[in-house]
């Protein structure tokens, strides 16, 4: 596919700690998505996408 991903796994000691981690990471996810966005120009054309999510979904779509 030619794409890379980053996955981070956390293990919390309790549901309260898990909620705290979730609440702390939620505001950061749009920033991380923007930082990991693809190049605006691809093969000399404007890519017209903000991130690689749609491109990745299209690459792994196996419907016939």
Secondary structure as UniProt FT lines:
FT   HELIX           15..35
FT   STRAND          41..42
FT   TURN            43..44
FT   STRAND          45..46
FT   HELIX           53..59
//
